[in-house]
Amino acid sequence: MDVVKVAVVGLGVAAQVVYLPLLARRRDVFQVRAVCDLDREHAETVGREIGATAFGDPVAMMDAGGFDALIVLTHGSHGPIVKQALDRGYWVMTEKPLAYSLAELEGVPADARLMVAYMKQYDPAAQRMLESLHEVGGTTAIRQLDVTVLHPSEESQLLFARARVTKPPADRLAPYAEADERALTAAVGTSSERLRRLYARVVLGSVCHELSLMRMFTVPPDTVDHVAVWPVDVFPPSIEVSGTLRGGGSGRYGIRWHHLPSYPAYHETVRVHHDHGSLELHFPSPYLLNAPTVLSCLSRVGTTERRTVYRDVAEAFERQLVAFHRFVTQEERPLTGLEGALEDIVIAQRIIRRYAEWAGIPVSGECVKKSERAREPLTEPLG
């Protein structure tokens, strides 16, 4: 197979704990030629360790070249860096969220060389669950899709990893932070700092994984009927979202995401109840590579209740990287490209709008002006 030359921008936890180790594992298909972090000293340390050229500025790295594809792992919105990379002809895989606002993506063509990294879509158990859904009738058979996430602090999940902390200079970080603030203003307005943080850090920062799974299993939600956020004096809080599913059936969904700082471990459960039984996924912490996600399928055989359990230690992040390789070398479209990422942003904005209406918080921007477009097929960037 062709070895794809890649550069990695953003050398924080995701790079150190997940991506760089897996890229080293898959040296048969990837070669890391350059790394970049706003903390230039940290980038140079990583570069020496893996034999890659180090940069402290992503634009300078892209202009220097020497690679074919870019993996974007920076904090905050990835929209500006992604656009710059696409404009220079690179293939791009970016971690979520693709962007905070739709405005950041104006001008990006529908067929962009872009893959958005939702690794849970590539989990072998999630793939098997999708097959099982098709076997029982697909979306129209679903009565209820429920997701519950118990999310401990990042620090507690990463105690084993001993990742180095990056410390970019304030003057280097400032332009990116300012761009994020402008994007948040474009998306949800300026009336509530808590609302902006809820949108960026919780809905687009974590709940978007659940939206991506829903999109894979059933297509995007049809309605956002109810959103609750509590406790009011805690951040990150708990959030509950519910509504109806698309797809011709009468199914509903519910998402409950709880940030529990001292909870023992990360747990996520996805349950689908359908006309003929139930399907249930149990996800472990995403930072534990090759820890299996467990799929349980409950069905009836005659008068017997049968439970079938699937476990597979194939790593979802690694499968995702291999899919990116196929995208670059064979132009096999990824599970989430521009259109799917736009759908997730629009649904996230509808969630914020519904909560703001319920809580009596003024809201403006795309959240009000464009969120209803989520009911329409997205074949191009929303202008």
Secondary structure, DSSP 8 states (H G I E B T S, - for coil): ---EEEEEE--SHIIIIIIHHHHHHTTTTEEEEEEE-SSHHHHHHHHHHHT-EEES-HHHHHHH---SEEEE--SS--HHHHHHHHHTT-EEEEES-S-S-SGGGTT--TT-SEEEE-GGGG-HHHHHHHHHHHHTTGGGGEEEEEEEEEE--HHHHTTTT--------HHHHHHHHHHHHHHHHHHH-SS-HHHHHIIIIIIIIIIHHHHHHHHHHHSSBS---EEEEE-TT-SS-EEEEEEEB-SSS--EEEEEEEE-TT-SS-EEEEEEEETTEEEEEEE--TTSTT--EEEEEEEEETTEEEEEEEEE---HHHHHHHHHHHHHHH----SS-HHHHHHHHHHHHHHHHHHHHHHT----THHHHTGGGGGS---S---
